[in-house]
Amino acid sequence: MRLSRNHAKRTGDYLEGMISDYYFMQGKRKTKGSRSNSSRFLTCLQFVFAIYATSLLLYMNPAIDIRGRISQQLAQFSTVSRVQDVGSMAEGGGCEYEKIDFEQKKSNDSVMIKLKMDLYQEVLDFQSKTIGTETLPELMAMKSNWDLKGPNLPKITVILNHFKRKTLCSQLDSLLNQTLPFHHVWVVVFGSAIETSLKRIVESYNSSRISFISSDYDFKYYGRFQMALQTESDLVYILDDDMIPGKKMLEILAHVAGTEKYKNAVLGSIGRILPFKQKDHSFPSYRKFRSKEAGLYLPDPAYEITLDRVVRVDFLSSSWFLSSELVKTLFIETPFTFTTGEDLHLSYQLQKYRDAGSFVLPVDPNDKETWGDSEHRLAYVSETTVIFKDIVNVRDDQWWKTLSTGYITQWASMYPQNIDALFYAHSLEEVQALAPLIEKFKVTTGKKAYLIVSGGNFCRCEDAAPVFKWPESVCTERRFKIIDLGIHALSGESNSEVPILQSIYASMKGIIKIHNPSVVITVSDIDQNVRKALSLATETSTNGTTLVLLPKASISNALWIADLRSTALPYWNRMKLSINIITQNRAPSLLRLLTSLNTAFYLGDTVQITFNMDSKVDESTLQLVKSFEWNHGPKIIRRRIIQGGLIRAVSESWYPSSDDDFGLLLEDDIEVSPFYYLWIKYTVLSYYYDPKASLPELSSISLYTPRLVEVVKERPKWNPTEFFKKIHPNTPYLQQLPCSWGAVFFPKHWREFYAYMNMRFTENAKENPVQIPKSRTNGWQASWKKFLIDMMYLRGYVSLYPNFPNQTSFSTNHMEPGAHISAKDNVVQHDKTDFEVPLMQEDFTKLLPKGKLPQASKLPSLNLFNRAVSLKGLKAAGSKLGKDILECKENEIVVVNHETGLPSHCATF
């Protein structure tokens, strides 16, 4: 690397020569009759010394161009102008100029002109509505941090990159005549055959502000940006050798760069908008002819596109004006290639890591001094790399890589995508673990999901594709399917977790913004640093994307995730289940229940378990509860001081802490299926959280399918599979009956039940004003369930019940002696075969209608007595009974405040 400065060295020699010349000239101009005396001589000497000292101080200041200042300060003494000296020296320095003997190329293809103009107008309209697009006068009227007419002038380093064009003199002449002076000009020449002549030209200008930097090694397009890292200026202006800026360009660029809106941006005069997605969901080459989706080159004289407003582009070409601080961003990641594409890489990195945009400034069409590209025909004088097919292919690969790894192009901004899921795999093993769920998304109608792999030495696209029997071509075609982050591009191999975390986070942040997935799904035991990056990317997204962490062992049992609507998926982590066990003195039964709970699938969720023991709990139960290990969440133990009985033990076992807190109530003679939690999560997401479900009447989810109609005296047998065979033999159904043998209760309705029971509880059942016609429940005295049935009947609430062959359920009741079963005052004889049901031991979704839960509107509903009645009919029956807390009209029911559970007012239904 060679650095050559001009002949005006930082000494006082030149200044002293000027002063000597001045006095020599003055001595020759003395008139007749002049008298000299000592006082006049001393005064003159003091004056000369003051000039010399002031000039020397100015000359020593690196921020001031001594050539320009001296020429201005001493012009009154008839000293020859330094600018004229420089000009005359440049003329003798071997200046050559490009010959332009042709007109600007113009297209006469009306189809292409229309395609380009239409797309440009679409872009302009979109940006006008979203970010605003200013004209040049409007930009110059904006407040700027740089006071171009005051003391706060910015220091600007201009970097001119030259290889073989004959434009250096034109560029330097333009820069020396700018309305805002530059601080330095660096002429950089790498591996050029005409280095000697270029150096001679720079030396001929004889300016301390212009330096020549050269190297025999060709650093290509990135070299000039590497040089820009060394500047001490505030701003950097990097120019290709075919860019001749107008004389007002530095003033315009500096002013705009000082505004609040554009201070974190790179500005230029030429830019490109990258391709848009085609109808077949692929993206064309940016050089594809006669394609609107191929993008735009702005401005484009060939298609009569000029810019009268600022336009945000995907990358700039030929010139870049930005703060010296932003230049560093170019080198965060290793470029896709060093042979080309530094323009795109700069804009990509600036957006990815600094949230900085790239903008082409407008011009005054009547004032060429406002143009950054005052002679566009220069671009056609010599061949450029972008016309060669191999370079076009490389650049196509480059821009596709940036888009697929999170670069938010104008297409992505104008047409935000909405997909269901993004899957992230950091290793091939994780790809294989996630594959069944990915495949399920792929075959589910209306679902869209993509796989993201880490790339590099961890898991490349080419490694993942065979898992799905996809050809390796999916890794090179411009179509979203598998996205390879190539995370080692950040800094290669590293023992630090920072590069991986930063790279994954920065890419995922952009990818999430482009595709707006409902969820990002990965395995729960993924590398902790990767997990942090994914968590940060989803948590900071503005579209509500949720990170789902699935244990590998549970994935094959969670394929129903693909059947959830995209509106329900973001709520995946919202549901918090609290298991509440009511126990006292049946330790063997409790052990059976705890064993079944411990062997169930929990999808990696945190689940709290609470033991509620009455005061007469026995020692064996206490020992069991104390020694029980629960690995899925907190374990809480509660014991009463005064015996409360079953009605208090159950109803006071749980109270919701939020609208996302769900309570599973289990007596100790219950046993659950390994799939019970999957049933709960699937149904709650589908019917509680999904905004499109609209089922406010649903108050609980039953794990159990009853075999008897328990509310009538005869207690006839009941087989829902047979009853619903005309709809579907295994359709879930709604019933106006809560389940006490394994059910999850909703938080809003449980608060409501608390308030209702508090107002209606009485030890004497006959004092209860609610007497449901023909219901056995009217005589239930020591049952919390009786009060819940009353509330549900009066307000038209229902529970969801499973319905599988032979009443196979997610819980069963073993009918062991307790407060009700075999109690002395209970005259009802119980047959265990009427209550014990088989437990679900397989994937239940394949038994459902069409293999998934029906829409809420398709669920059949039954009244308290197992008769088919619409939801509106259920409310009508409760309204007709008219015994609620508030006295309502016959076509009204009570509406409650769901935060407190207290009745609010009556409303029609």
Rosetta blueprint (number, residue, H / E / L):
1 M L
2 R E
3 L E
4 S E
5 R L
6 N L
7 H L
8 A L
9 K L
10 R L
11 T L
12 G L
13 D H
14 Y H
15 L H
16 E H
17 G H
18 M H
19 I H
20 S H
21 D H
22 Y H
23 Y H
24 F H
25 M H
26 Q H
27 G H
28 K H
29 R L
30 K L
31 T L
32 K L
33 G L
34 S L
35 R L
36 S L
37 N L
38 S H
39 S H
40 R H
41 F H
42 L H
43 T H
44 C H
45 L H
46 Q H
47 F H
48 V H
49 F H
50 A H
51 I H
52 Y H
53 A H
54 T H
55 S H
56 L H
57 L H
58 L H
59 Y H
60 M H
61 N L
62 P L
63 A L
64 I L
65 D L
66 I H
67 R H
68 G H
69 R H
70 I H
71 S H
72 Q H
73 Q H
74 L L
75 A H
76 Q H
77 F H
78 S L
79 T L
80 V L
81 S L
82 R H
83 V H
84 Q H
85 D H
86 V H
87 G H
88 S H
89 M H
90 A H
91 E H
92 G L
93 G L
94 G L
95 C L
96 E L
97 Y L
98 E L
99 K L
100 I L
101 D L
102 F L
103 E L
104 Q L
105 K L
106 K L
107 S L
108 N L
109 D L
110 S H
111 V H
112 M H
113 I H
114 K H
115 L H
116 K H
117 M H
118 D H
119 L H
120 Y H
121 Q H
122 E H
123 V H
124 L H
125 D H
126 F H
127 Q H
128 S H
129 K H
130 T H
131 I L
132 G L
133 T L
134 E L
135 T L
136 L H
137 P H
138 E H
139 L H
140 M H
141 A H
142 M L
143 K L
144 S E
145 N L
146 W L
147 D L
148 L L
149 K L
150 G L
151 P L
152 N L
153 L L
154 P L
155 K L
156 I E
157 T E
158 V E
159 I E
160 L E
161 N E
162 H E
163 F L
164 K L
165 R L
166 K L
167 T L
168 L H
169 C H
170 S H
171 Q H
172 L H
173 D H
174 S H
175 L H
176 L H
177 N L
178 Q L
179 T L
180 L L
181 P L
182 F L
183 H L
184 H E
185 V E
186 W E
187 V E
188 V E
189 V E
190 F E
191 G L
192 S L
193 A L
194 I L
195 E H
196 T H
197 S H
198 L H
199 K H
200 R H
201 I H
202 V H
203 E H
204 S H
205 Y H
206 N L
207 S L
208 S L
209 R L
210 I E
211 S E
212 F E
213 I E
214 S E
215 S E
216 D L
217 Y L
218 D L
219 F L
220 K H
221 Y H
222 Y H
223 G H
224 R H
225 F H
226 Q H
227 M H
228 A H
229 L L
230 Q L
231 T L
232 E L
233 S L
234 D L
235 L E
236 V E
237 Y E
238 I E
239 L E
240 D L
241 D L
242 D L
243 M L
244 I L
245 P L
246 G L
247 K L
248 K L
249 M H
250 L H
251 E H
252 I H
253 L H
254 A H
255 H H
256 V H
257 A H
258 G L
259 T E
260 E L
261 K L
262 Y L
263 K L
264 N L
265 A E
266 V E
267 L E
268 G E
269 S L
270 I E
271 G E
272 R E
273 I E
274 L L
275 P L
276 F L
277 K L
278 Q L
279 K L
280 D L
281 H L
282 S L
283 F L
284 P L
285 S L
286 Y L
287 R L
288 K L
289 F L
290 R L
291 S L
292 K H
293 E H
294 A H
295 G L
296 L E
297 Y E
298 L E
299 P L
300 D E
301 P H
302 A H
303 Y H
304 E L
305 I E
306 T L
307 L L
308 D L
309 R L
310 V L
311 V E
312 R E
313 V E
314 D L
315 F E
316 L E
317 S E
318 S L
319 S E
320 W E
321 F E
322 L E
323 S E
324 S H
325 E H
326 L H
327 V H
328 K H
329 T H
330 L H
331 F H
332 I L
333 E L
334 T L
335 P L
336 F L
337 T L
338 F L
339 T L
340 T L
341 G L
342 E H
343 D H
344 L H
345 H H
346 L H
347 S H
348 Y H
349 Q H
350 L H
351 Q H
352 K H
353 Y H
354 R H
355 D L
356 A L
357 G E
358 S E
359 F E
360 V E
361 L L
362 P L
363 V L
364 D L
365 P L
366 N L
367 D L
368 K H
369 E H
370 T H
371 W L
372 G L
373 D L
374 S L
375 E L
376 H H
377 R H
378 L H
379 A H
380 Y H
381 V L
382 S L
383 E L
384 T L
385 T H
386 V H
387 I H
388 F L
389 K H
390 D H
391 I H
392 V H
393 N H
394 V H
395 R H
396 D H
397 D H
398 Q H
399 W H
400 W H
401 K H
402 T H
403 L H
404 S H
405 T L
406 G L
407 Y L
408 I L
409 T L
410 Q H
411 W H
412 A H
413 S H
414 M H
415 Y L
416 P L
417 Q L
418 N L
419 I L
420 D L
421 A E
422 L E
423 F E
424 Y E
425 A E
426 H L
427 S L
428 L H
429 E H
430 E H
431 V H
432 Q H
433 A H
434 L H
435 A H
436 P H
437 L H
438 I H
439 E H
440 K H
441 F H
442 K H
443 V H
444 T L
445 T L
446 G L
447 K L
448 K L
449 A E
450 Y E
451 L E
452 I E
453 V E
454 S L
455 G E
456 G L
457 N L
458 F L
459 C E
460 R L
461 C H
462 E H
463 D H
464 A H
465 A H
466 P H
467 V H
468 F H
469 K L
470 W L
471 P L
472 E H
473 S H
474 V H
475 C H
476 T L
477 E L
478 R L
479 R L
480 F L
481 K L
482 I E
483 I E
484 D E
485 L L
486 G L
487 I H
488 H H
489 A H
490 L L
491 S L
492 G L
493 E L
494 S L
495 N L
496 S L
497 E L
498 V H
499 P H
500 I H
501 L H
502 Q H
503 S H
504 I H
505 Y H
506 A H
507 S H
508 M H
509 K H
510 G H
511 I H
512 I H
513 K H
514 I H
515 H H
516 N L
517 P L
518 S L
519 V E
520 V E
521 I E
522 T E
523 V E
524 S L
525 D L
526 I L
527 D L
528 Q H
529 N H
530 V H
531 R H
532 K H
533 A H
534 L H
535 S H
536 L H
537 A H
538 T H
539 E H
540 T L
541 S L
542 T L
543 N L
544 G L
545 T L
546 T E
547 L E
548 V E
549 L E
550 L E
551 P L
552 K H
553 A H
554 S H
555 I H
556 S H
557 N H
558 A L
559 L H
560 W H
561 I H
562 A H
563 D H
564 L L
565 R L
566 S L
567 T L
568 A L
569 L H
570 P H
571 Y H
572 W L
573 N L
574 R L
575 M L
576 K E
577 L E
578 S E
579 I E
580 N E
581 I E
582 I E
583 T E
584 Q L
585 N L
586 R L
587 A H
588 P H
589 S H
590 L H
591 L H
592 R H
593 L H
594 L H
595 T H
596 S H
597 L H
598 N H
599 T L
600 A L
601 F L
602 Y L
603 L L
604 G L
605 D L
606 T L
607 V L
608 Q E
609 I E
610 T E
611 F E
612 N E
613 M E
614 D L
615 S L
616 K L
617 V L
618 D L
619 E H
620 S H
621 T H
622 L H
623 Q H
624 L H
625 V H
626 K H
627 S H
628 F L
629 E L
630 W L
631 N L
632 H L
633 G L
634 P L
635 K E
636 I E
637 I E
638 R E
639 R E
640 R L
641 I L
642 I L
643 Q L
644 G L
645 G L
646 L H
647 I H
648 R H
649 A H
650 V H
651 S H
652 E L
653 S L
654 W L
655 Y L
656 P L
657 S L
658 S L
659 D L
660 D L
661 D E
662 F E
663 G E
664 L E
665 L E
666 L E
667 E E
668 D L
669 D L
670 I E
671 E E
672 V E
673 S L
674 P L
675 F L
676 Y H
677 Y H
678 L H
679 W H
680 I H
681 K H
682 Y H
683 T H
684 V H
685 L H
686 S H
687 Y H
688 Y H
689 Y H
690 D L
691 P L
692 K L
693 A L
694 S L
695 L L
696 P L
697 E L
698 L E
699 S E
700 S E
701 I E
702 S E
703 L L
704 Y L
705 T L
706 P L
707 R L
708 L E
709 V L
710 E L
711 V L
712 V L
713 K L
714 E L
715 R L
716 P L
717 K E
718 W L
719 N L
720 P H
721 T H
722 E H
723 F H
724 F L
725 K L
726 K L
727 I L
728 H L
729 P L
730 N L
731 T L
732 P L
733 Y E
734 L E
735 Q E
736 Q L
737 L L
738 P L
739 C L
740 S L
741 W L
742 G L
743 A E
744 V E
745 F E
746 F L
747 P H
748 K H
749 H H
750 W H
751 R H
752 E H
753 F H
754 Y H
755 A H
756 Y H
757 M H
758 N H
759 M H
760 R H
761 F L
762 T L
763 E L
764 N L
765 A H
766 K H
767 E H
768 N L
769 P L
770 V L
771 Q L
772 I L
773 P L
774 K L
775 S L
776 R H
777 T H
778 N H
779 G H
780 W L
781 Q L
782 A L
783 S L
784 W H
785 K H
786 K H
787 F H
788 L H
789 I H
790 D H
791 M H
792 M H
793 Y H
794 L H
795 R H
796 G L
797 Y L
798 V E
799 S E
800 L E
801 Y E
802 P L
803 N L
804 F L
805 P H
806 N H
807 Q H
808 T L
809 S E
810 F L
811 S E
812 T E
813 N E
814 H L
815 M L
816 E L
817 P L
818 G L
819 A L
820 H L
821 I L
822 S L
823 A L
824 K L
825 D L
826 N L
827 V L
828 V L
829 Q L
830 H L
831 D L
832 K H
833 T H
834 D H
835 F L
836 E L
837 V L
838 P L
839 L E
840 M L
841 Q L
842 E L
843 D L
844 F H
845 T H
846 K H
847 L H
848 L L
849 P H
850 K H
851 G H
852 K L
853 L L
854 P L
855 Q L
856 A H
857 S H
858 K H
859 L L
860 P L
861 S E
862 L E
863 N L
864 L L
865 F L
866 N L
867 R L
868 A E
869 V L
870 S L
871 L H
872 K H
873 G H
874 L H
875 K H
876 A H
877 A H
878 G H
879 S H
880 K H
881 L H
882 G L
883 K L
884 D L
885 I L
886 L L
887 E L
888 C L
889 K L
890 E L
891 N L
892 E E
893 I E
894 V E
895 V E
896 V E
897 N L
898 H L
899 E L
900 T L
901 G L
902 L L
903 P E
904 S E
905 H E
906 C E
907 A E
908 T E
909 F L
